[in-house]
Amino acid sequence: MLKVENLTKVFPDGTVALKDVSFEVEDGEFLAVIGLSGSGKSTLLRCINRLHDPTSGRVVWNDKDVTAAKGRDLRRIRRQIGMIFQQFNLVNRSSVMTNVLAGRLGYASPMASLFGQFSADDRNRALAALDRVGIADKADNRADQLSGGQQQRVAIARTLMQEPQLLLADEPVASLDPVLAHSILRYLELLNRQDEITVLCSLHFLDLVHRYATRVIGMKDGEVVFDGKPEELTAQRFEEVYGEEAEMVSVGGNFS
């Protein structure tokens, strides 16, 4: 179980990104996080795995205090928490295989990590991960030779190398067209259902929220203003999340 307790994040310039945010996520949920740009969605996900250090509050994952963890303990926790980004975060000039193997660095010795030395088992694991997302034939291609949808699949395969129990997806389909967006989210759905990986995913499109999420958290100005099932996101609750932007977003179906 993931517990977020009274989480607050204030950046050095005084920007308050999160204000006393609290919620729990049961194992196996597919939680969509929605809200306008600047509502705190990305900051929330990045505080969960300590890409950002929260100003106050706690994140507890499987009874371990992530916010208090340091050094080796933090690295062990991060092995279990995969992260997928909007811009893929691949090394463009490296091969697809090299990018996927990077997901195994948390398990490698420091010397092996330094020189990129991986076992035959890790390479077989990487090929299996690529096969699972349908691009094993691209293993030797440079990452920048792939389409956006293919690059995001490489990012998913890289995350699979961590053997994660929790997957954080920070606007993973925002830069993709609707067909590719569904393709990527179907892979996340399979991981959620078949591998029982808990998923927290910030999304921009209403139809995607209704199609894939089992639960929704709506954020506004750094606070949680909605927490419920997708079908409970009524027009009134929708307006609470989006304010005067609600009509435009509802008509367009776009959570941007």
N, C-alpha and C positions, 0 to 999 in steps of 0.2 A: 504493500500500500504506500502511496505517496501522500504526505501531509504537508501542506503549506500553511504556516502559522504566523499571522500578523506580519506578513512580509512587506517591508517598506524599502524603496530604493530612491535615494536622492543623489543625483550626479554632482560633481564638483562645481558646475556652473549654477547650482541651485535648482535645477529642474527636478521636480518630484515626479518620478515615473511610476511608482507604485505606492499606494497608501493603505497600509494595514490590510493586506490581502490574505484571506484565509479560505481554504477549501481542502477537501480530501478526494483522492482518486483511487477507486478500487482496482485491484488487479484485473486486467483484461478489458478495461474500458477503452473506447475510442472517443476521446474528448476533443471537441472543436472549440477553439478560443477565437472569438470574433470581436470586432470593434473597429472604429475608425483608426486611421494612421495617427500615431501618437497616444493611443489609448493605454499602452503598456503591454501589449501582447508579446512583442519580441523580448522586452526586458524581463517579463515574467519567465519565459522559457529559458533565457540565458542565466537567470538567477538560480533556476532549479539545478543546473549542472555546473554552476559557479564560473561561467564565462564572465558574469558580472557578480561581484560580491555584494550581497544585500546590505543596506545600511542598518537594518534591524529586522528581527523576526527569524524564523527558522524554516528550513526545508528538511523534512525527515523522509528518507527512502528506505523501506524495509528495516525500520527501527534504527537506522543509522542517521545521525545528524550531519547532513551534507554541509551545512553552513559552518560547522565547527571543525570539519575534517581538514587535515593538512598532509602534505607530503605523500607517503606511500598509501595512507588510508584514503586520501582523496583520489588518487590514481585508480585504486581498486574500485571505488564507487563509480568513477567515470567509465570504467570498462563496461558497466552494466547499463549505462545511459547513452544511447546513440543520439546523434544530432544530424539533421538534414537541413540545409540552408536553401534560400531562394536562388542564390547565385552559384550553387553547386559546390564551390570551394574545392575544385580540383586543381592539380598541377598540370596546366595545359600542355606543356612540352613533354610530359612523361606519358608512358603508355597507360592504357586502361588497367592492365594487370598491376603495374606499380602503384597506381592510385588505390586500387582495391586492397592490395597488401598493406597499405598504410593503416588500414583499420585494425591491423593485427599488432601494431607497435606497442600497445599497452600490455601485450603478453610476451614481447620479445625482450631479450637481455639488452642492457645498454649498448654493448659492443655491436650486437646484431642490428639494433636500431640505427646506430651511427652509420653503418656501412650498407644498410638495406639488405641484410642477409636473412633469408627466410627459408624454412624447411620445405621439403617436398610436400609434406602434409599441409602446410599453409598454402602452398601454390595450388594444390588440389582443392582445398577449401575455397580459395578465391575463384577458381574456375566453376565450382559448383554454385557459388553465389551469383556469378555472372550468368550462368545457365538459368538460374531461378528467375532472373529478371529479363531473360530472353536475349542477351547480347554476348554470349560466350564466344561467338565468332569475331567479336571486336577486341578481344583481349590484347592483341599486339598493336592495335591502332593507337595513335596519339589521342589524348583526350580532346584536344581542340579540333579533331577531325569529325567529331560526333555532333549530332543535332542536340538541341536543348533537352528534348525528352530523353535521348539516350544518355546524355551527361547526368541527368538526374537519376537515371537507373544505375549508373556507375556509383553515384553517391549512396544509393540504397544498398548496393552490393558491398560497398566499403563499410557501411554501418553493420551489415550482417556479420562481418568478420569479427566484430566485437562480441558477438553472441549476447546482444542486449536484452534486458528484461523490460526496459522503458525506452521509448523512442520519442524524441522531441523533434517536431517538424515545423520549422519557422518559415511560414509562407512558401511551402515547397512547390506550389503550382502557379504562383502569381505571375511568373514570366512566360507561362506556357498557354497555348490555345486550348479551348475547351476539350477537344478530343484527347490531347496529350494529358490534360489535367486529370481526366477520368482514368486514363491509363496508369498514371503514377499513383493515384489514390487507390486504385484496385490492388496494386502491389502492397501498399500499406495496409489495406483491409485484409489481404491474405495473411500478412505477418501477424496482424492483430488476432485473426480468428484461428489460423492453423498453428502458429507458434505461441499464441497466447501472450504476445507482446503488448503491453499497455502503450497506447499512442496518445500524445498530446499534440495537436496540429492546429496552427493558426490558419484560417481560411478566409477567402475573399468572396466566395460565391454562395448564395443562398441555396441553390439546388445541390451543391456539393455537401453542404452542411446536412441537409435533409437526407441525402443519399447515403452518406458514410458514417456520420457521427451517431453515437449512442447517447451522448450527453453534450450539452453546450454551456460554455461560460461566456457571458457577454461582459466586456470591459469598457469603461468610459472614464476618462481622466484619471487613470491609474487605479480605479476601484472596480470591484465586481458588482455589476448591477443586475445580472441575470444568471441563474444557475438552474438548469432543468433539462428536460428532454427536448429534442428538436421540435416535436409537435406542440410543445408548450410555448414556443416562441410566437405568441400572438402579436397582432398589430400594435397593441398597447405596449407590450413588453419590448417589441422591436423598436418602438419609438424611444423607450427608456435608454436603450443602448446607443441609438444613432441620433437622437435629438432631431433637429430640423433637417438633417440629411436623410432621415428615414424614408421619405417618400421617393426621393431620387434613387436611393439604394434599393428599395423594394421593387420599384418599376424596372430598374436595370438588372436586378439580381446580383449586383456587384457589391461585395463587401470591401471596397477599396477605401 
